[in-house]
């Protein structure tokens, strides 16, 4: 005999929130966001302010890692950053909404 069929709905992660953004020496920027339970990891995006598309600069598959230091950015330039979390279920990736965009100008 078979058991009853169970339908499962996979919902993506919640919206991320960048909790801290700081200039470091020269052309480095430190970014920190909130951790979410049950996610597979996070994807971090950036762009120069006013320029075209965002570029994915980092993907972490560690739900406990919620920081990233951007290195090699141009000095005295304004950048925009955003983050979103994701989960992977049966080989398929589901993304949460992007965080609000945060801006900072390098030294």
N, C-alpha and C positions, 0 to 999 in steps of 0.2 A: 504494500500500500504506500501511497505517497502522502506527504504532508501538504497542507494548504499552501497555495502560492502567496508569497508576500511581495508587495510592491514597495520599493524604496525610492524616495525622492531625495536627490543630492542637492543640497543648497550650498552655494559658494560661501566663502568667508565674509565676515563683516567688513565694513569700510575701515581702512587703516587711518591712523592719525600720527603725523610726524610730531614728536614731543620735544625735539631739540634740534637746532641747527646752529653750528658755530664755525666761525672762521678760525683756521689754524694758521700756522706760519706760512707766509707766501701764498701759494696757490692751492692750499688744501682746505677742504670743507668737511666737517664732521656732521653726520646725520644720524639721528636716533628716532625710532618709531616704537609704538606700543606693541607688545607681544600679544599674539592671539592663541588661545588653546585650540588644538585640533587641526592646525594648518600644517602643510608640508613645508612651506617656505615663503620667501618674499622676493619680489622683483622690484628693483630700484631704477628709476628713470631720471634723466636730466636733459637740459638744453640751455643754450644761451638765451637770455631774456629777449623776447621779440623775434627769435629765429623760428625756423620751421618745426619739424617733428621732434618729439622726444626720442632719445636713444636709451635703450636698456643697457645699463652699465654693469649691473650685478644681479645675479640670481643666486639666492642661497637656498639650499635644501635642508636647512637646519632651522626649525621653528624657534629655537632659543636664541639665534643670532639676530639681534634687532638694531645693529649699528653698521655703519659703513663710512669709511674715510675716503673721500674723493681726492686723488692726487693728480698733479700735472695740469690743473686748470689754468687758464690764462689769468694773469694778474689784473687787478682793477676792472674786472668784468662781472656783470650780474648774471647769475644762473638761477634757474628754476628747477625744483626737485619735486618728485612725487613717488609714492610707494603703493604697491598693492600686494596682498597676500594671495596664496593659492593653495588648493588641495589637489592631490592626485588620487583618483579612485579607479581601480582596474585599468590603469594605463592612460586614463583620460584626465586632463588638467582642467580645473574649474577656477576661474579668477574672481576675486572680490572686486569691489569698486576701488578706484584710485583714491588716494588721500587728497586732501586739499593741497594745492600747490604752495610751496614755501620758496621764497626768494632770499638770496644773499649775495653780497658783492665781495669778491676776493680782495685781498690786500694788495 
